[in-house]
């Protein structure tokens, strides 16, 4: 799914939304890429991985779009 702002999502869709509890990859127009599980249209996983535009990588917990410690 491609968004007007340049973001795009690769993964499962249901009724024009990211399917809850599905795996997928979001590519944001600012260069971030997140791979992991989704819930309520947000990153939600015990082992999600986000690669930032500067090359930094975080692998760990995400809950409702918020990165854990």
DRENPA-3360 file (N, C-alpha, C; in nm, 2 decimals, always signed):
BEGIN
1 = XXXXXXXX = +0.08/-0.12/+0.00/+0.00/+0.00/+0.00/+0.09/+0.12/+0.00 ~ +0.06/+0.21/-0.09/+0.14/+0.34/-0.10/+0.05/+0.45/-0.05 ~ +0.12/+0.54/+0.03/+0.05/+0.66/+0.08/+0.09/+0.78/+0.00 ~ +0.01/+0.88/+0.01/+0.03/+1.01/-0.07/+0.16/+1.08/-0.03 ~ +0.20/+1.06/+0.10/+0.32/+1.13/+0.15/+0.45/+1.05/+0.11 ~ +0.44/+0.94/+0.04/+0.56/+0.86/+0.00/+0.59/+0.74/+0.09 ~ +0.52/+0.72/+0.20/+0.53/+0.60/+0.29/+0.47/+0.49/+0.21 ~ +0.52/+0.36/+0.24/+0.45/+0.25/+0.19/+0.47/+0.13/+0.28;
9 = XXXXXXXX = +0.37/+0.04/+0.28/+0.36/-0.08/+0.36/+0.36/-0.20/+0.28 ~ +0.44/-0.30/+0.32/+0.43/-0.43/+0.26/+0.39/-0.53/+0.36 ~ +0.27/-0.60/+0.34/+0.22/-0.69/+0.44/+0.07/-0.71/+0.42 ~ +0.01/-0.77/+0.52/-0.13/-0.81/+0.51/-0.22/-0.69/+0.54 ~ -0.33/-0.68/+0.45/-0.43/-0.58/+0.46/-0.57/-0.64/+0.49 ~ -0.65/-0.57/+0.56/-0.79/-0.61/+0.58/-0.87/-0.48/+0.58 ~ -0.97/-0.47/+0.49/-1.06/-0.35/+0.49/-0.98/-0.22/+0.49 ~ -0.88/-0.21/+0.40/-0.80/-0.09/+0.38/-0.72/-0.05/+0.50;
17 = XXXXXXXX = -0.69/-0.14/+0.59/-0.61/-0.12/+0.71/-0.50/-0.23/+0.72 ~ -0.39/-0.20/+0.79/-0.30/-0.30/+0.82/-0.37/-0.40/+0.91 ~ -0.36/-0.53/+0.87/-0.43/-0.63/+0.95/-0.36/-0.65/+1.09 ~ -0.45/-0.65/+1.19/-0.39/-0.67/+1.33/-0.32/-0.80/+1.34 ~ -0.22/-0.80/+1.43/-0.14/-0.92/+1.46/-0.08/-0.98/+1.33 ~ -0.04/-0.90/+1.23/+0.02/-0.95/+1.11/+0.16/-0.90/+1.11 ~ +0.25/-0.96/+1.03/+0.38/-0.92/+1.01/+0.39/-0.83/+0.89 ~ +0.47/-0.73/+0.89/+0.48/-0.64/+0.77/+0.60/-0.54/+0.79;
25 = XXXXXXXX = +0.62/-0.47/+0.68/+0.73/-0.38/+0.67/+0.68/-0.24/+0.63 ~ +0.71/-0.14/+0.71/+0.67/+0.00/+0.67/+0.79/+0.07/+0.63 ~ +0.78/+0.14/+0.52/+0.89/+0.23/+0.47/+0.84/+0.37/+0.48 ~ +0.90/+0.45/+0.57/+0.85/+0.59/+0.58/+0.94/+0.68/+0.49 ~ +0.88/+0.79/+0.45/+0.94/+0.88/+0.36/+1.07/+0.94/+0.41 ~ +1.08/+0.94/+0.55/+1.20/+1.00/+0.61/+1.32/+0.90/+0.62 ~ +1.30/+0.78/+0.56/+1.41/+0.68/+0.55/+1.40/+0.57/+0.65 ~ +1.32/+0.58/+0.75/+1.30/+0.47/+0.85/+1.23/+0.35/+0.79;
33 = XXXXXXXX = +1.27/+0.23/+0.83/+1.21/+0.11/+0.79/+1.19/+0.02/+0.91 ~ +1.06/-0.02/+0.93/+1.03/-0.11/+1.05/+0.98/-0.24/+0.99 ~ +1.03/-0.35/+1.05/+0.98/-0.48/+1.02/+0.94/-0.55/+1.15 ~ +0.82/-0.60/+1.15/+0.77/-0.67/+1.27/+0.62/-0.68/+1.27 ~ +0.56/-0.71/+1.38/+0.42/-0.73/+1.40/+0.35/-0.59/+1.42 ~ +0.22/-0.59/+1.38/+0.14/-0.47/+1.39/+0.01/-0.49/+1.47 ~ -0.03/-0.39/+1.54/-0.17/-0.39/+1.61/-0.22/-0.25/+1.61 ~ -0.35/-0.23/+1.58/-0.41/-0.10/+1.58/-0.33/+0.00/+1.49;
41 = XXXXXXXX = -0.28/-0.05/+1.38/-0.21/+0.04/+1.28/-0.08/+0.09/+1.34 ~ -0.02/+0.03/+1.44/+0.10/+0.07/+1.50/+0.20/-0.05/+1.52 ~ +0.32/-0.02/+1.53/+0.42/-0.12/+1.56/+0.39/-0.18/+1.70 ~ +0.39/-0.32/+1.70/+0.36/-0.38/+1.83/+0.42/-0.52/+1.83 ~ +0.54/-0.54/+1.88/+0.61/-0.67/+1.87/+0.71/-0.68/+1.98 ~ +0.75/-0.80/+2.02/+0.85/-0.82/+2.12/+0.99/-0.81/+2.06 ~ +1.00/-0.83/+1.93/+1.13/-0.83/+1.85/+1.12/-0.76/+1.72 ~ +1.06/-0.64/+1.72/+1.05/-0.56/+1.60/+1.19/-0.50/+1.57;
49 = XXXXXXXX = +1.21/-0.47/+1.44/+1.34/-0.40/+1.40/+1.31/-0.28/+1.32 ~ +1.37/-0.17/+1.37/+1.36/-0.04/+1.29/+1.50/+0.00/+1.25 ~ +1.52/+0.03/+1.12/+1.64/+0.08/+1.07/+1.62/+0.23/+1.04 ~ +1.70/+0.31/+1.09/+1.68/+0.46/+1.07/+1.76/+0.51/+0.95 ~ +1.73/+0.62/+0.91/+1.79/+0.68/+0.79/+1.94/+0.69/+0.80 ~ +1.99/+0.71/+0.92/+2.14/+0.73/+0.94/+2.21/+0.60/+0.96 ~ +2.13/+0.48/+0.95/+2.19/+0.35/+0.95/+2.18/+0.28/+1.09 ~ +2.14/+0.36/+1.19/+2.12/+0.30/+1.33/+2.01/+0.20/+1.32;
57 = XXXXXXXX = +2.02/+0.09/+1.40/+1.92/-0.02/+1.40/+1.88/-0.04/+1.55 ~ +1.75/-0.05/+1.57/+1.70/-0.09/+1.70/+1.62/-0.22/+1.68 ~ +1.65/-0.32/+1.75/+1.57/-0.44/+1.76/+1.53/-0.47/+1.90 ~ +1.40/-0.47/+1.92/+1.35/-0.49/+2.05/+1.20/-0.47/+2.06 ~ +1.15/-0.44/+2.18/+1.01/-0.43/+2.20/+0.94/-0.30/+2.15 ~ +0.83/-0.31/+2.09/+0.75/-0.20/+2.05/+0.61/-0.23/+2.10 ~ +0.55/-0.13/+2.16/+0.41/-0.15/+2.21/+0.33/-0.03/+2.17 ~ +0.23/-0.06/+2.08/+0.14/+0.05/+2.03/+0.22/+0.17/+1.97;
65 = XXXXX = +0.32/+0.14/+1.90/+0.39/+0.24/+1.83/+0.51/+0.30/+1.90 ~ +0.52/+0.26/+2.03/+0.63/+0.32/+2.11/+0.74/+0.22/+2.13 ~ +0.86/+0.26/+2.11/+0.98/+0.18/+2.13/+1.01/+0.16/+2.28 ~ +1.04/+0.03/+2.32/+1.07/+0.00/+2.45/+1.22/+0.04/+2.48 ~ +1.26/+0.01/+2.60/+1.40/+0.04/+2.64/+1.50/-0.05/+2.59;
% end
